[in-house]
Amino acid sequence: MTDRIYNVLFLCTGNSARSILGEGLMNKLGEGRFRAFSAGSQPKGAVHPMAISVLNGIGVDTTDMRSKSWDEFAGAGAPQFDFIFTVCDNAAGETCPVWIGHPTSAHWGIEDPAAVEGEGQRDAFIRAMHYLRNRISLFLALPFDSLDDMAVRRKLREIGQGEGASVQASAETPGEGITIYHNPDCGTSRNTLAMIRNAGIEPEVIEYLKNPPSRETLVDLIDRAGLTPRALLREKGTPYADLGLGDESLSDDVLVDAMMAHPILINRPLVVTPLGVRLCRPSEVVLDILPSEQRGAFTKEDGERVVDDAGRKVN
């Protein structure tokens, strides 16, 4: 890797134990190449004393560690993250804030050591620290310069399935044959991707504005989705009007040519699975073509609940 410092965020629900351990270990093992932070969706407001104790035991400075909301890292002036790791299953299924820079993420879930009470608690924290240390060591050893983005994501998922993996992390499926043509600036696209991941699937994510499909692929996607080129055209925030694309006499070939020249005209997100191709608008359309059930409730960014606690689609 280059001399640049990479920012890493560890997430869990309470930000009092596992994510704190991850932050401390990454800062120690990263030796200045990686700068780690931690946060929670529902922070407890205090770091677990045993997390402080075991980190101090290996020489980690915990003076400035605190339990805090992930909202602190979603606003102006926040660090731009390169990697985000969820270390509890609950956090992995929640709709996260929109992170600046669209970092690479993975689920490294381990069991909560704070759930163990009494004499065995210190041992539970030491085990959790051991599991996270192994994951971080493997992460730091990756040959990032020779891996493309998808290979990095695959490696990170494999690391998360190592010793001590939680039920959800160990059951993560690779998402073979599942692709989303994604615009990370679009809420519908983000919700769709989050629902795919809520099914335990890590799809191939193609940011089509950066890497547009070939003409042949685009035509195939349109056909398999049961659409026409006009039905896939996006008007809002595009040169649709300036190009005169509202003219109903324009042929399909002309419309496809326009989308190839201006990929922003391709509406999003298109999702491909072994069960079909869909333009997922609204985002919950994706539920009809996922090969795996939702693993829990899902609420969209606007607050609409579309999947209940049992993983069933809300009608």
N, C-alpha and C positions, 0 to 999 in steps of 0.2 A: 504494500500500500504506500501511498505518498506520505509526505511529512504532515499532511493536514490532520487536524484533530477531529475525530468522529464523535458525534453526540449520540448517546444511547439512553433510552427511557425504559424503565421497568414499571409495569403496571399491575396492580391487583386491586381488589375492592377496598380494603381498609388502609392500605399503605402503612402497615405497622410491623410486618414481619418479613414475608418472602421478598417483596419488592425492595425493602430496605436492605436485605441481605444481598440481593442482586446489585444494587447501587454500590454498596461498599466493596464487594468483591471485584466488580468491573473496574472501579477506580484504582484498586490495588494492583490487579493483574494487568490492566491495560497500560500501565507504566507511562502514562501521559499521552499515549496515542489515542485513547478513548476516554471521554468524559461522560460519566454516568449520572443519571438523575432517577428519581422515583416519584410516583404519585398514585392516587387512588380515585375510583369513581365515587366512593362514599367514605372518605378518610375518617379514621377513628379519632384523629386529633392528637394522638400520642404514639410514639414508637414503643413497641413492646420491649420491656427491660431486658428480656433474654436475648433479643436480637442485638441490642447494644453490647451485652456481655460477651456473646460469642464472637462478635466482630472485633471488639477490643482485645480478645484473647489471641487473635492472629495479627494484631498490630494495625488495625484499621482505625483511623481517626473518625469518630462519630459525633464530634462536637456540634456540627451544623445540621445533623440529620433531624428531620421532622416529618410528621404525617401531614400530607397536604393534598388538595384536590388537583385532578388532572387539568382543571380549567385554568390553573396558573400557567400552563404551558401551551395554551391554545390562543393566546392573545398577542397583541403587538409587543415586541421586545423579547418574546420568549425565544429560547434556543431553537434552532432548526435541527430536527432530529434526522439522523441517518438510519437508525435502527430502533424499533420498538418491540419489546418482548412482554407479553402477558404471562404472568406466572401463577395465576389462579383461573379456574375454569369459568367462574362467574364473569370476571372481567373480559375474558375472551369472547363471551356471547353478547356483550353490551355494545351499543352504538357509541363509538368513541368520538371525541371532538374531531374537527377537521384539522389535521396537522399540517403546518406549513412545510412545503417541500416534498410531501408524499413519501415518507420514509418506508423502508422495507420492514415488514413486521412478521412475527412468528409467535406461536403459542408454545411456551416452555412450562406448562403447568406442572406443579408438584403439590403434594398434599400439605395442608396447613399445619406447621409445627405448633402454632398457638392453640390448636384444638386439643393438644395433649396437655393434661394437667398433672400436677403433682411431681413425683420424683423423676418421671420419664421425660419431662419437658425439655431439659437441657439436651438430652440425647436426641430428641426430635429436632431441635434447632441445629444441632451439629450435623445430623443427617441431611437436613434441608440445605445447609451450607455446602456440604459435600456434593450433593446433586447439582447445585447451581455452579459450584466451582468447576466441576467436570464440563458442564455445558459451556461455560465462559472460556475455559481453556481450549476446547475444540473450536469454538467460534474464533478466537484470536489466532488460531493456527491455520485458518482457511486461506488459500491462495487467491485473495480477492482480485488481484490484478489479472488473473487468467480465467476468471469465472464471469459469465454473463449474469444478468439480473435473475433470470429464471433458475439458473443453476445455484445461485446464492440462496434463493428462496427454498429450493429443494433441500439444500444442505442444512439450512436453519431448521426446517421441519424435521429432518432426520435427527438432528441434535436434540430437539425437543422430545423425541420419542425414546430417549436413552433411559438409563437406570433411574428409577424413582419417578417416572412419568405418571401424572395423574390419569384418571380414567379417560378424560377427553383428549389429553395430549397423546396418549398411547394409541388412541383410536383414530387419530387424524388420518384421513385418506388423501392420497396424492392428487386427486382430481384429474386423473388421466381422461382425456377426451372432453374436458370441460374448459371452455374459454369464454372470457368476457371481453368485449370491445368496450373499453372503459374510458370515461372522461372524469378524472378525479375532481374537477371543479363543479361537477353536476351532482346535486343531492340525490336525484333518482338513481344515478349510476352508483353512487356510494352506498345507498341503501340496498341496492341489488347485490353488490359485492359482499356486503355485510351479511345478507341472508344466505348467500352461498357458503360463507365461512361458518355461519350458525348451524349449518348442516354438517360441519366437520370436514369441509372440502376446501382445499387450497387450489383454486383454478389457475390456469394460465391467464395472466392479466396483460392485455394488449392496450396500451394507451394509443389509440388509433390516430390521434392528432399528431403524435410524434412518429408513429409507425403505421401508416394507413395500409389497409389491405390492398392486394393487387386487384386489378379490374376483374379478373377471372374469379377471385375469391369473393369480391363484393357481389357480383352477379349471382354466384352460387348461394351466398347467404340470403339474398333477397328472395330467391326462388324457394329455398328450404324453409324460410320463415312464412311463406305463403303471402308475401307482400308484392307490391309493385314498386318500381323505383320512386314513383311520386309519393307513395305511402311512407317511404323511409326518409323523405326529404324533411329537414328541419328548417323552420322559418325563423324562429326567434333567435336573435343574436348572430345571424348569418347574413351573407350577401344575397339571400334568396330574392328579395325585391329588386336590388340593384342589377341582378343578372336577368331579370324578367322571367323567372322560373314559374311564375303564376300562370303563364300562357299555357292553356290546356292543350294546345296543338303540338307542343314539343314532344318529340319521341322519347321512348325509354332510353335509347342510346345517348341522346343529348343530356338527359337528366343524370345518367350514370357518369358521363364525361364531366359534368359539373361537380359531382361528388368527388371524383378522382382529383380534380383540380383544386377543390376546396373541401377537404375532409370534414370541416366543421358543419357542412351540410348533411352529413350522415347522422341521423338521429341515434340516440343512445339510451341505454346500452343494449347492444345485441349480445345474446348469450347462446352459446352452442354447448349442448350436452348430448349424451347418447340417446336421449329421449326427444330431441328436436332442437329447433332454433326458434328463438322468440325475440322480438323487440319488447323489452321489459318496461313498458310504460302502461300502468303504474308498476312500481318495482316488484310488487308481490306476484306479478305474472310469472316470475322466475320459479316460484314454488311448484308450478305445474310441470316443470321439466327437470327438476332435481332428482337424482337417483337415491338420495338419502333424505330422511325426515329431519325436520328442525329439532335441535336438541334442547330447546327451551323457548321461552317467550322472546318476542322480538318487537321492538318499538322503533318506528322510523324517526328520522331526525326532527320531523315536525310534530312529534308526540303521538302520532297515530299508531295504535297497537294493532299489528296485523297477524301475530302468532301468539297463541295463549301459552300458559305455563306448561301444558302437556305437549307443546310442539304442533298444535293444530292451527290451521288457517282460520282466522276470525272472519266470519261472513258479514 
